[in-house]
Amino acid sequence: MRTAKEGDADAIARLVNTAFLVEQFFIERDRTNPATVRGLMEKGKFLLAEDAPNLVGCVYFERRGERGYFGMLSIDPSRQRMGVGRQLIDAVEKYFCDAG
């Protein structure tokens, strides 16, 4: 796992859109795009889970005052139900606990 860099925005957007394909029956557009991902990176961070060289999961997180927020938890459909999401959430929760 690692924190995303700006150059990861395209791969993050692809992963999020793939993971959220199940929403297509009621949302007729992509969930996000690289520009939105880069904008979120200005306020918070994305944590990435990789199985070199593939991106298999990500989650967005940011501190909001004394609280933590996370969202856009996305796991490659072929890797769902393998614990990747749990590992990402555990890492984000630890970050928030360490930050107080």
N, C-alpha and C positions, 0 to 999 in steps of 0.2 A: 504494500500500500504506500501511496505517496500523495502529497498535495499537488494539485494540478497547476500547470503553468499556462500562460496565455495561449501558447502554441497548441494546447490540448483542446481548445474550444470546439473545433470541428468534430473531433472524435467524441467528445462529450455529447454534443448535440445529436450526433448519429445514434449513440447508445440510448439516450433518453427517448428519442423518437421511436426507436425499435422497441424498447421496453414498454412504451405506452401505446403500441399499435392496438391493443385491446380496447382502447377508447374510441377507435375510428367509427364505431356505429353511432356515436353521438357527437363527436368532435371531428369536423371535416378538414382539419389542417394539422400540420406538425405541432407537437407539444412545445418545441423550442427551436432556436436557431443559434448559430455561432455568435451573432451579435448580442443576443440576450445573455448567453453564457458569459461572454466577456464583461457585460454590464454587471452581472451578478458577482463576478470575480473582483469588482471594484469595492463591493460591500462586504463580501465574505469569501469563502473558499470552497473548493470542491475537493473531496477526498476520493482518490481513484484506487480501485482494486484491479491489478493486472495479473495476467497469466502470460508472461512474456511471449510474444510482443503484443498480445491482445488485451484491450480494455474490456473487462468483464463486469465491472460495476462502478457506480459512482453515487455520491450523495453531496448535496450542497448544504453548507452550514455557515451560520454567522452568529456573532454575539449581538444581542439587542439589549443594551443596558446591562442589567444584572441577570438577564435571561439568555438562554440559548435557543436557536431555531434551526431545525434542519428540514429539508424537503428534497424533492426531485430524486428520491432514492430510486435508482434504476439498475437493474441487473439484466445482463444479456439473457434472453429467453432460454437459451440452451444451457445456462448455468443456474437457473432459478431452482430453488429448493435444495441447494447444496451448501447453505450457510454463508454465502458471500454477503448477503444483506445484513445478517446478524453481526458479522465481523465489522462491517462498515458502521453500523449503528453503535456497536460497543466502542469503537475507536472515537467516534464523535462524542459519545457520552463521557468518555475519559477526558477528552480535550476540554469539555465544558467543566467537568469536576476539577481538573487541574487549574482551570482559569478562575475557579471560585464561583 
